[in-house]
């Protein structure tokens, strides 16, 4: 029978593993693993942020030329959404690898795939040079990026969480969660100087390729770091058990997940959907919408998003530590309530055109996002048993990212073509954050649950 969301967490995740009672040497190893996971998610989200920013600035006319700026932007953001459509393929592929062959193996493969696809985008010919082949190749590489992302987040947080000392699982799992904001800041640190050096015309003509090509260095570093860390002790214990008594039901983890834990999967997805909308509308869509629709300088929008992202990073680990003390749900509920209330004022700030006002509004919004996002790593992982945890956590997060984030720029572009006010962004985002609030209320607390089965 499918699992009811009202079951206790201990029923879902089983007895405690001795691997979690770590001496100081094991805590040092756990810290190294968490940093390795952070490096990987930072690189992956750097690649994704570079593409999102390039979509807002240059990829529309370069690969989808049109006399209508809205049509061109829609086409560019559609390729952005394409990577989210292929993420479920990554969940199935890397979830199977991670739950059957090891978390570390899946993470190395996902990072390598992302690096190849990102560098490939930087080498592509434009529509002017290759005609229809150019957008076809762009979409293909975006699909590969999406497959990679489908396996990245779940593996990164699991490797950190399953190495974590007792009582610090949310903290360690949240360290890779700094990666999305750090990746965006890193992309801004590359794109802004490139824009200033080459100028808008030079950036549009050739310099947009540089941030993609620089990803080569980051990927090499990331691969080196990830191949030096140890496998998850929880997975290793589970693998030994599987060797002694194989469990046929877990041969295809995604099918088992859907059959046995549909309630947790759907509610976990809903719990993360609002945060995904806030992140992608702030970090991706508004960088295009502000300058094109409202005449706000590009540097103003990049600065506002960057300051907000830095503030979110500052809140992430303290929020996770609080979640280890008082529970995951209270911290996430506070962030969800705040995001519902703040969504409209945050995007209404764009109507002022004032850089300080926008920066302040984005800072508050991304700090509230951190309250929702930081404990989510441990929370989603704790909803599922060890033999399905890579697939379960990945599926819930990726579905939320796809529905709440991947299509958000596309939906927002259409909404703003119908209603010109930035307030519509606030109502759209606030509605998705309300969904997250309701799903969190329906899910159990997971802090006291056992983590291995």
Protein Blocks (a to p, Z undefined) as FASTA:
>chain_A
ZZdfkbcfklmnopadfklmccfklmmmmmmmmmmmmmmmmmmmmmmmmmmmmmmmmmmm
mmmgcfblklmmmmmmmmmmmmmmmmmmmmmmmmmmmmmnojklmmmmmmmmmmmmmmmm
mmpccfklnommlmmmmmmmmmmmmmmmmmmmmmmmmmmmmmpcehilmmmmmmmmmmmm
mmmmmmmmmmmmmmmmnommlmmmmmmmmmmmmmmmmmmmmmmmmmmpccdfklmmmmmm
mmmmccfklmpmmlmmmmmmmmmmmmmmmmmmmmmmmmmmmmmmmmmmmmmmnopafklm
mmmmmmmmmmmmmmmmmmmmmmmmnojklmmmmmmmmmmmmmmmmmmmmmnopaklmmmm
mmmmmmmmmmmmmmmmmmmmmmpcfklmmmmmmmmmmmmmmmmmmmmmmmmmmmmmmpmc
fklmmmmmmmmmmmmmmmmmmpccfklpcfbZZ
